[in-house]
Amino acid sequence: MARNTYFRFKEFSIQQDQCAMKVSTDACLMGALVPVEHSQNILDIGAGTGLLSLMAAQRSLARIDAVELDPDAARQARENFTASPWQDRLHVEQCSIQEFAGQTSKQYDTILCNPPFFTRHLASPNSQRHQARHNDSLPFRELAEIAARLLTPEGRFIVLLPVTETRGFIQICATLGLHCQQTINIKPTPDKEPNRKVLSFSLHNIDSSHPENNQMTHKEHTILIHEGQGYSEEFQKLLRPYYLSL
C-alpha cells in the first residue's frame, strides 16, 4: 500500500503525514473484520491516524473513544475525525492508555488495538516510529490487564499481532481471564505463511450457543490478501465498503 500523506476511502479520508505508522493493508483488514455492528461503546487503544475508529464508525452507531499517546498523531486523528461524517460519535484522548484507564469509569463492549508489538528489538533512530512499533511504553501484560478491566462481561477485545508474538500474548491474556475465542490468520500470498493474526478475546470461556458444553469453542480462519494479479475474492468482499478501487 502506497505511503502517501493521505489515503482516501469511500466515506472518509485519512491524513497521515504527522503519524509514524501509516495506513497499512493489515490494519485495513482488521478494521473490516471486527464485528462492531451491534457495539454501543468502542475503545481504540493506540489510535494512530484514527483508521480503526473511523472504519468502526462507518459500520456502527457506537460512541468511540480513541486513545493515543503521541501528540502529533492524536492531533491528526482528531482532524480526521472532524472531517468525517461521524465526528459527533468520535472522541480522542491524548494520553497513555494507562492514564486513561486510571481515570475512566466506562466499560466497552468492543476494545480494538493494533499495538506496538516489537519486544526487545533494536531501537529505531526515529523516536516517534520507535514508540509506535515497540512496546516499551505499553508492555503486553499492561495492555491485557487494562483490556480485562475495561471490557464488559460480554465484550470482545480484538488485537492485530505478528505471528511471532501471538503465543506469548495469548498466554498472558489467559492468566488474566481473557480467553482467545477466534484466530484469523492473514496470509500475504498463497505461497507464504501467515505473517499476522487477528485475535479475539472474551472474559468468558463458555460457548454461549451451547452452554451445556461448559467449554469455549475456538474458531480459526485464514484470509488471503493477494491472489493471482490482485486481491483475493474474500479480501475484496471485506474491503469493498471502504476501498475506492473495489
C-alpha positions in Angstrom: 0.0 0.0 0.0 1.5 3.4 -1.0 2.5 5.6 1.9 1.1 8.9 0.7 0.4 11.9 3.0 -3.3 10.9 2.8 -5.4 7.8 2.0 -8.9 8.3 0.6 -11.7 5.8 1.4 -15.2 5.7 0.1 -16.7 7.5 3.1 -13.8 9.2 4.8 -10.1 10.2 4.3 -7.1 9.6 6.4 -4.4 12.3 6.6 -1.2 10.7 7.9 1.7 13.0 7.4 2.1 13.5 11.2 1.9 9.8 12.1 4.8 7.4 12.3 2.6 4.4 11.3 0.8 4.9 8.1 -2.3 3.2 6.8 -1.5 -0.4 6.2 -3.3 -3.3 4.4 -3.2 -5.4 7.6 -4.8 -2.6 9.7 -7.5 -2.1 7.0 -8.2 -5.8 7.0 -8.5 -5.8 10.8 -10.9 -2.8 10.6 -13.1 -4.6 8.1 -13.1 -7.9 10.2 -14.1 -6.7 13.6 -17.8 -7.3 14.5 -18.8 -3.8 15.5 -22.3 -3.6 14.1 -24.0 -4.0 17.5 -21.4 -2.3 19.6 -22.5 0.7 21.8 -19.1 1.8 23.2 -15.8 1.1 21.5 -12.3 1.8 22.7 -9.4 2.2 20.2 -6.1 1.8 22.1 -3.2 3.4 20.3 -5.4 5.0 17.7 -2.6 6.5 15.4 -4.4 8.1 12.4 -7.8 7.0 13.8 -8.2 4.4 11.0 -9.8 1.7 13.1 -12.1 4.1 14.8 -13.3 5.5 11.5 -13.8 2.1 10.0 -15.8 1.1 13.1 -17.9 4.3 13.0 -18.9 3.6 9.4 -20.4 0.2 10.3 -21.9 1.0 13.7 -23.8 3.6 15.7 -21.3 3.3 18.6 -19.7 6.0 20.6 -15.9 5.6 20.1 -13.1 6.7 22.4 -9.6 6.7 20.7 -6.6 6.9 23.0 -3.3 8.0 21.5 0.0 8.8 23.4 1.8 10.7 20.7 0.6 14.4 20.5 1.1 14.7 16.7 -0.8 11.5 16.0 -3.6 12.4 18.4 -3.9 15.8 16.7 -4.1 14.2 13.3 -6.6 11.6 14.4 -8.8 14.4 15.8 -8.6 16.2 12.5 -9.5 13.0 10.6 -12.5 12.6 12.9 -13.7 16.2 12.5 -13.6 15.8 8.7 -15.7 12.6 8.8 -19.5 12.2 8.8 -19.3 10.7 12.4 -17.5 13.4 14.3 -20.2 13.6 17.0 -19.5 9.9 17.9 -15.7 10.1 17.9 -13.5 11.3 20.7 -9.7 11.5 21.0 -7.8 11.4 24.3 -4.1 12.4 24.0 -2.5 10.4 26.9 -1.3 6.9 27.7 -3.8 4.2 27.9 -2.6 3.6 31.5 -3.5 7.1 32.4 -6.8 6.9 30.6 -7.7 3.6 32.3 -6.9 5.1 35.7 -9.3 7.9 35.2 -12.3 6.4 33.4 -15.3 4.6 34.9 -16.6 3.5 31.5 -16.6 -0.1 30.1 -16.6 -1.1 26.5 -18.2 -3.9 24.6 -15.5 -3.7 21.9 -11.9 -2.9 22.5 -9.6 -2.6 19.5 -5.8 -2.4 19.4 -3.2 -2.6 16.7 -0.5 -2.3 19.4 3.2 -1.5 19.3 4.3 -5.1 19.2 8.1 -5.5 19.0 9.8 -6.6 22.2 13.5 -6.2 22.8 14.2 -5.3 19.2 16.8 -2.7 18.1 15.6 0.8 18.6 14.5 2.9 15.6 16.5 6.1 15.1 13.1 7.9 14.7 11.8 8.2 18.2 8.1 8.6 17.1 8.4 5.5 14.9 10.1 3.6 17.7 7.3 4.4 20.1 4.7 3.3 17.6 6.4 0.0 16.8 7.9 -1.1 20.2 6.0 -1.9 23.3 8.4 -0.2 25.8 5.6 2.2 26.9 2.8 -0.5 26.7 4.0 -3.9 27.6 1.7 -6.7 26.6 0.8 -7.6 30.2 -0.3 -4.0 30.9 -2.3 -3.9 27.7 -4.1 -7.2 28.6 -4.7 -6.0 32.2 -6.3 -2.8 31.0 -8.5 -4.6 28.4 -9.7 -7.1 31.1 -10.6 -4.2 33.4 -12.4 -2.0 30.8 -14.2 -4.8 28.9 -17.9 -5.5 29.6 -18.8 -9.1 30.6 -19.9 -10.0 27.1 -17.5 -7.7 25.3 -14.7 -8.5 22.8 -11.0 -7.5 22.9 -9.5 -7.7 19.4 -5.8 -7.2 18.6 -3.6 -7.4 15.5 -0.2 -9.1 16.1 2.7 -10.6 14.2 2.6 -14.4 14.3 5.8 -14.5 16.3 4.1 -12.6 19.2 0.8 -14.3 19.4 1.5 -17.4 21.5 3.0 -15.3 24.3 0.2 -12.8 24.2 -2.5 -15.5 24.4 -0.7 -17.0 27.4 -0.6 -13.6 29.2 -4.3 -13.0 28.5 -5.2 -16.4 29.8 -3.6 -15.6 33.2 -5.9 -12.6 33.4 -9.1 -14.3 32.5 -9.1 -13.3 28.8 -9.8 -16.3 26.6 -8.9 -16.4 22.9 -12.2 -17.3 21.1 -11.1 -16.6 17.5 -7.9 -16.5 15.5 -7.8 -15.1 11.9 -4.6 -15.8 10.1 -3.5 -13.3 7.5 -1.6 -14.7 4.5 0.0 -12.1 2.1 0.1 -14.6 -0.8 -0.8 -18.3 -1.4 2.9 -19.3 -1.2 3.7 -17.5 2.0 2.9 -18.4 5.6 0.6 -16.1 7.6 2.6 -13.1 9.0 -0.2 -11.5 11.1 -3.1 -12.8 13.2 -6.2 -11.0 14.4 -7.1 -12.4 17.8 -10.4 -12.0 19.6 -10.7 -12.4 23.4 -13.6 -12.7 25.8 -13.9 -12.7 29.6 -15.8 -16.0 29.5 -14.7 -19.3 28.0 -18.1 -20.9 27.5 -19.7 -21.1 24.1 -22.9 -19.1 24.7 -24.7 -21.0 21.9 -24.0 -24.4 23.7 -23.6 -23.5 27.4 -24.1 -27.2 28.4 -20.7 -28.0 26.9 -19.1 -25.8 29.6 -16.2 -25.1 27.3 -15.1 -22.5 24.8 -15.3 -23.2 21.0 -12.2 -21.7 19.4 -12.6 -20.7 15.8 -9.8 -20.3 13.4 -9.8 -19.0 9.8 -7.3 -17.9 7.2 -7.7 -14.9 4.9 -5.5 -14.5 1.8 -4.8 -10.9 0.8 -3.3 -11.3 -2.7 -4.2 -14.0 -5.2 -3.2 -14.0 -8.9 -2.7 -10.5 -10.1 -4.8 -8.8 -7.5 -6.7 -9.1 -4.2 -8.4 -12.3 -3.3 -12.1 -12.6 -3.6 -12.6 -12.7 0.2 -10.4 -9.7 0.7 -12.3 -7.7 -1.9 -15.7 -8.6 -0.3 -14.4 -7.4 3.2 -12.9 -4.2 1.9 -15.4 -3.2 -0.7 -17.3 -0.9 1.6 -14.1 1.0 2.2 -11.7 0.9 -0.8 -12.4 3.3 -3.7 -10.8 0.8 -6.1 -13.2 -2.1 -5.2 
